[in-house]
Amino acid sequence: MDKEKFGNIVKELRQKKGLTQSQLAEGICTREYIYRVEKGQYVPSSLILESLSNKLSEDLSQYLLLSNYESPLDTQRVKKELENNLSHRNFKALKRTLKKASSINDFELVDNKQLLLWYKGIIAFEETNDIEQSLLLFEEALSLTKDFISVDELFGVYCSLQEMRILNSVLNLYLNSDRFREAVRLGSRLIKTFKSCYTARNESFYVRLNYNLSYSLLYIREYEEALYFADEGIRACNESVSPPLLMLADLQYQKGRVLYKMKESESANKCFRYAMTIYEMTNNKNFKKYKQLLKEYYNYSY
C-alpha cells in the first residue's frame, strides 16, 4: 500500500466535495489527523475510514487497495463507468469505455485485464450472438487466475466475485444454447459456493444468478424451484441500496411466466404489469417485443 498516494486520493476526493480539512474532520477526528492522512503519515483506522467514506460518498477501502495503481482515481472511474454501462445494457457505450480503459496502464494488471476480457465476451454475445467467441473470451479471462481443463470444473470451487461473475456469464451462454439441465446443475453448484464464501445477498451477480436458475428451471418444468429462485432474486433486488431496475423487471417478468405455468393467472398478470411498467418507464428497447409476447403467449394485454 502506498500511503502517500492514498493520502493524495483522500485530498482529491475532499476537494472534489468542496470540503476543507476541518469540515471533513468534523464529528470524526481532528483536522490535524486529516492533514497527516493526506500527507501519507497516517492510515485511518477502520472506524474512521468508514466515517470518512460516508462523508465523501466514496468507499475509501477500495482506494486503499488501489493505492499502488499509477492512476487509481481514473481507473476506479472507468470501472464504475463500465459497470454502469452494463447495468443499463448500453453496449455501444460499453465499447467506448473499453477503448478508454485500454489507454490506462493499470488495466494491464491481471485482475483488470480479466475484467476487460469479461466485458469483451459480453459484447461478443450481445452484438453478434456469437456464443463460441464469447465463451472463448470468458475462458481466456478465467485462465488468467485459474488452472482448468474444462471451465465446468470451476463451478464447485472457491472463486473470487469477479470469477463468479464470469462463470455466471458462461451459464447465460448455456441458457442461450438450450442447455437448461446443464445450466441448472452448474448454477446450483455456483450458488452453493457463493453462499458458503460470501455473506452479501444483494450483490448484482447473486441477483442475476437467481434469474438464470429460475429461467433454466422453468424450461425443465421444475416450477416450484423456478418460483423460489425468482422470488429470491426479487428479494435481493429490493434489499439493494440502489435496486437494479431492469434486473428487477426481468425477475418480475420471469416470475409471471412461472406463475402462468402454475395456472395462477391473476398473480402472473400482476408480475407482468410490474415488469412492463419498468420497461416502459426506462424506455427499454425490447418493450414492444415483450408486449407482443405477452399478448401472444400469455393472453395478457398491457
N, C-alpha and C positions, 0 to 999 in steps of 0.2 A: 504494500500500500504506500503510495506517495502522499505523505501528509501535506506537503506544500501545495501539490496540485489539488488535493481535496479542499484545502483552505481557499484556493482561488475559485473553486467551483461555488463554495458557500458565498463568497463575496459577490460573485457574478449574479447568483440567484437572488441574493439580498437586494442588490442594486436594481435588478430587473423588477422586483416587487416595489421599489421605491421606498425602502426602509433604511433608516440609519442603523448603526450597530446597537445603539441604545434601544431603539424601537424593537429590533429583533430580539434583544435580550430580555425585554420587559416581561416579567412574570415567569421567566425560565431560568435565567442565570445573570451574571454581571456583564456590563459592556466590555470589561477587561477580558472576560472569558471568550467572548465573540472575537475580540481583537486577536487573541492568541490562537484561536481556531483558524482564523483567516490567514495568519502568518505561518501556519503549519507547525505551531508549537504544541497544540493540544488536539487530541481526537475526542469528540464528545462521547460521554457515557451513553448507553442505550436509551436511558430515560430522557436525557437532554436531546439526543438525536431525534427521538420520536416527536418531542415538543417542537423542535426547530422545523422538522418536516411538515408538521401541521400548519405552522405559521407561514412557511414558504410555499405550501401547496405542492411540495415535491418530496418524493421518497429519497431522503439523503442516504439511506443504507445502500441503495443501488449505486450511488456515486462513490461510496467507499470502495465498492467492488470495481468500479470503472476508473478509479483514480490513477491507474497505471497506463491508461489509454493516452494516445497522443492528443486526441480531440474528444474528451469524454462528453461534453455538452452536445457537440454536433452529432456524435454517434448516438446518444440517447434520443435526441430529437428525431433523427431519421428512423430509429427503431419504432418510436411512437407513431410516426407518420405511416410506416409500413403496416403496423397493427391496425391503425385507423382505416387505412385503405381497404384492408382485408375485411374488417368488421362491417364496412359499408358496401362490400363487394364491388368496389370501384377498381377494376382490374387494369384499366388504362392508366389511372393514377398510380397504381401499384408498380407498373412497369417503369414509369417515370422516376418513382422514388428509388427503385432498384438501381437505376442508372446513377442517381445521386449518391447512393451508398458506395458504388464502385470507385468513386473518386476519394473516398475516405480510407486512409491506411488501416484504421482499426478494424475494418471489415475483412482484412486478410487473416485475422486471428481465427483459430479453429472454430470456436462456438459461433462466431459471427458469419463465417463462411458457410457453416452448416445452415444457419438461419436463411441466408440468401438462396441457397440451393433449394430449400423447402419452398420458399416463395416462388422460385422459378418453376418448380414442379407443379404448384397450384395453377400458375398461369398457363403452363403447357396443357393442362386438362381443361381449364375454363375457356381458353381461346380456340383450341382445335380439337378438344375431346380426345387427345392423343394419350390414351391410357398407358401404353407401353413406354413412351418417352417420359411421362410423368413419373411412373414407377422407377425408371432408371435414375431420375434425378433424386427421388426420395431415398433410394438405396445408396446413391453416391453420398448424400448428406449424412446418412446414418453410419456409413463406413468410416467417416472421419473420427468417430468416437467409439464405435463398436466393431468387434470382430464377429462375423457371422458368415454362414454359407447360404442360408435362406433367411430372408427377412422375417419369416414366420417364427423363427427361433426367439426373436426379441420380445414377443408379446407376453411372455411369462416371467421375464427377468426384470431386475431393478433398472429403471431408466430415468434420466433427467426429465423435467417437464417438457423441455424442448424436443427431446427424443420421442416422448409420448405423443406430442402434437403431430410429429411426422408420421408415427405409426397410425394415428387416427386418420390421417390423410390417406395412408395405404388402405385402411378399412373402407374409406369412401370410394376408392377405386374398385374394390371388390364389390361394393353395392352396385356400382355402375356397370359391372361385368356380370350382374345377376348371380354372384357367388354368395348368396344370402346365408346359407348354413355355415360356410367357412367364416363369413363376417361375424356371425353370432358366436361361433366357437372362439375366435381370436379376440373379439371385442370383450367377451366375458372375462377372458384371462387378463386383458389390459385394464379393465375397470377394477378387477380384484387387486391387481398390482398397485394401481393408483391409490386405492383406499388403504392399503397396508403401508404405504410410504408417505402419504400426504394427508393433512387434516382438512385443508380448504375444500369446500364443496361448491364454491361459486366461481371457480376457475373456468374460463371460457372453454378450455379443452374438455373439461368434465361435462359441461353442458352439451357440447357437440357430440361427445362420445355417447351420451344417453340418447340423443336423437338418432345416431347411426344404429344403435342397438334396437331401438324401437322400430325403426324403418325396416331393418332386416327381419325382425321377429314377425312383423305384420305379413311379410311375404311368405313366411313358412307357417302362417296361420296359428301362431302362438299369441293369441290376442291379449290374454291376461298379462303376460310378461311385457308385451309391447306397450300396453297401457301403463304398467308400472314405470318403465323407463321414460316414457313421455312425461308422466307426472313428476318424476324425479328431476328431469331436465327443467321443467317449468318451475319447480320449487327452487332449484339452484339459480335460475334466472332472476326470480323475484327476490332472492336474498342478496343479489349482487348490488354493489354500491351504484354502479351505472349499468342497469339492465340492458343487454344487447337486444334491441327491439326486433330486429329481423330474425334473430335466432328464436326469440320468444314467439314470433308469428309462425315460424316454421314448426315449432313444437306444438303450438295450438292446432295448426293445420293437420299435423301428424296425429295428434290425439283425436281430432274429429274423424279422421279416416278409420282409426281403430274402433272408435265407438260406433261408427256406422256399420262396420263388420260385425259388431256385437249386438246389432239390432237396437241400439239406443239412439235413435234418430234425433230426438229432441236435444239431448246432450251434445250430440255431434254437431248439430246446427249452431249451438252456442259457441263452440270452439271455432267453427268455420267463420262465424261472424266476427269473432275476436281477431282472428288471423287476417281476414280480409280488410278490416278496419285499419290495421297497422300497415298492410301492404299499400293500401290506398293513401294513407297519411304520409308514407315515406316515398311515394311515387315509385314503388318497386316496378322494375321493368317487366316482371312476369305477372303483374296484376291481372291483365286481360286474359292471359293464358289460364291462370288459376280460376278466374271467374267462369271461363268456359268449361273447364274440367269439372268444377263443382256442379254445374248445371247438367252436364252430360253424364257423369258417373255417380253423383251423389244426390241428384234431384233437389239441389239447393240453389236458390237464386239470391244473389247479393244485390 
